[in-house]
């Protein structure tokens, strides 16, 4: 059904928990492909023992190159990008499959809905603390309560877990390696999908995934993704998210481009605040 792509950088314990959740909590059989960045913690050896397909690099090549290398081995009809610090809740995939069955197109970008322990002001997630690491993870409590954590379907899907048809992944060329190691690469991928004609960017409220938050990004030297996005697409990420994707609003159907007057006003506002420099 799905080819689940998981980049991992010396996070073996979290990766094991992630894959265990896929095996226990999925309703369908899926292909799992891991890209191992360095793998100094025995990740490659464990994957070999488990018979899990993986690609590997001697150094950390970042998210963009990692997901592309792993996706090249995918055989499923859909590509799912999942982080190794995520735990999928029971039936997460059934809700996505149900949503795909409703859509009369292969051009879509869907996301499961993240449950996160820390409130960062993100309107697309559910805030509920079931642990910040594997050592204090309250798995049984999460399993008992996740259905009670209600969230309406939301607009602006771009963050993992993301699901696209394999044809769309190939059409846009996966993730853009100029955004390596990965800051703003999610929004860039969404923009490429938009440019390819996609207008369905939907977060599925009933498909839930627990996210431990930033277990790898704090260890890397970050690229200036906001500036790169602006230089590549001629607009700020905030403009794209607010006026094109309508991120965080309740989902109301396929999106439409914003009026030109709105974009001119937004560009002027950004220039006056010097956000474009």
MORAJO-V393197 format. One record per residue. RES is the residue in one small letter. PHI is phi in whole degrees, 0 to 359 (* if undefined). Layout:
res=RES phi=PHI
res=RES phi=PHI
This chain:
res=x phi=*
res=x phi=252
res=x phi=258
res=x phi=266
res=x phi=263
res=x phi=231
res=x phi=281
res=x phi=218
res=x phi=234
res=x phi=52
res=x phi=237
res=x phi=303
res=x phi=299
res=x phi=292
res=x phi=298
res=x phi=298
res=x phi=295
res=x phi=300
res=x phi=290
res=x phi=300
res=x phi=293
res=x phi=298
res=x phi=293
res=x phi=279
res=x phi=251
res=x phi=272
res=x phi=270
res=x phi=239
res=x phi=276
res=x phi=228
res=x phi=274
res=x phi=250
res=x phi=231
res=x phi=251
res=x phi=258
res=x phi=263
res=x phi=273
res=x phi=71
res=x phi=68
res=x phi=284
res=x phi=255
res=x phi=90
res=x phi=301
res=x phi=298
res=x phi=295
res=x phi=294
res=x phi=298
res=x phi=297
res=x phi=299
res=x phi=276
res=x phi=70
res=x phi=263
res=x phi=292
res=x phi=207
res=x phi=248
res=x phi=210
res=x phi=227
res=x phi=294
res=x phi=243
res=x phi=288
res=x phi=262
res=x phi=84
res=x phi=292
res=x phi=299
res=x phi=293
res=x phi=296
res=x phi=292
res=x phi=293
res=x phi=296
res=x phi=292
res=x phi=295
res=x phi=296
res=x phi=262
res=x phi=289
res=x phi=234
res=x phi=281
res=x phi=286
res=x phi=229
res=x phi=257
res=x phi=246
res=x phi=259
res=x phi=232
res=x phi=276
res=x phi=285
res=x phi=260
res=x phi=238
res=x phi=234
res=x phi=278
res=x phi=278
res=x phi=306
res=x phi=75
res=x phi=305
res=x phi=282
res=x phi=298
res=x phi=293
res=x phi=291
res=x phi=299
res=x phi=297
res=x phi=295
res=x phi=299
res=x phi=295
res=x phi=282
res=x phi=289
res=x phi=257
res=x phi=198
res=x phi=261
res=x phi=263
res=x phi=204
res=x phi=229
res=x phi=257
res=x phi=226
res=x phi=285
res=x phi=259
res=x phi=279
res=x phi=255
res=x phi=234
res=x phi=284
res=x phi=250
res=x phi=275
res=x phi=254
res=x phi=83
res=x phi=283
res=x phi=286
res=x phi=264
res=x phi=244
res=x phi=257
res=x phi=266
res=x phi=200
res=x phi=266
res=x phi=242
res=x phi=120
res=x phi=255
res=x phi=202
res=x phi=296
res=x phi=285
res=x phi=239
res=x phi=287
res=x phi=263
res=x phi=297
res=x phi=297
res=x phi=296
res=x phi=299
res=x phi=298
res=x phi=288
res=x phi=248
res=x phi=300
res=x phi=292
res=x phi=281
res=x phi=274
res=x phi=277
res=x phi=210
res=x phi=290
res=x phi=303
res=x phi=234
res=x phi=264
res=x phi=104
res=x phi=305
res=x phi=200
res=x phi=276
res=x phi=294
res=x phi=288
res=x phi=249
res=x phi=228
res=x phi=225
res=x phi=290
res=x phi=302
res=x phi=296
res=x phi=292
res=x phi=303
res=x phi=292
res=x phi=299
res=x phi=268
res=x phi=80
res=x phi=66
res=x phi=273
res=x phi=277
res=x phi=288
res=x phi=293
res=x phi=267
res=x phi=298
res=x phi=281
res=x phi=152
res=x phi=297
res=x phi=73
res=x phi=291
res=x phi=294
res=x phi=293
res=x phi=297
res=x phi=298
res=x phi=297
res=x phi=296
res=x phi=296
res=x phi=296
res=x phi=299
res=x phi=296
res=x phi=276
res=x phi=104
res=x phi=291
res=x phi=230
res=x phi=251
res=x phi=237
res=x phi=236
res=x phi=269
res=x phi=269
res=x phi=295
res=x phi=274
res=x phi=267
res=x phi=242
res=x phi=221
res=x phi=277
res=x phi=237
res=x phi=286
res=x phi=80
res=x phi=51
res=x phi=272
res=x phi=235
res=x phi=297
res=x phi=288
res=x phi=259
res=x phi=252
res=x phi=275
res=x phi=278
res=x phi=279
res=x phi=275
res=x phi=295
res=x phi=297
res=x phi=293
res=x phi=297
res=x phi=298
res=x phi=299
res=x phi=294
res=x phi=280
res=x phi=249
res=x phi=77
res=x phi=206
res=x phi=287
res=x phi=300
res=x phi=299
res=x phi=295
res=x phi=297
res=x phi=293
res=x phi=282
res=x phi=260
res=x phi=259
res=x phi=278
res=x phi=51
res=x phi=299
res=x phi=93
res=x phi=281
res=x phi=297
res=x phi=297
res=x phi=231
res=x phi=110
res=x phi=306
res=x phi=274
res=x phi=232
res=x phi=298
res=x phi=288
res=x phi=299
res=x phi=301
res=x phi=297
res=x phi=294
res=x phi=293
res=x phi=297
res=x phi=295
res=x phi=293
res=x phi=296
res=x phi=296
res=x phi=300
res=x phi=295
res=x phi=295
res=x phi=297
res=x phi=269
res=x phi=60
res=x phi=284
res=x phi=270
res=x phi=244
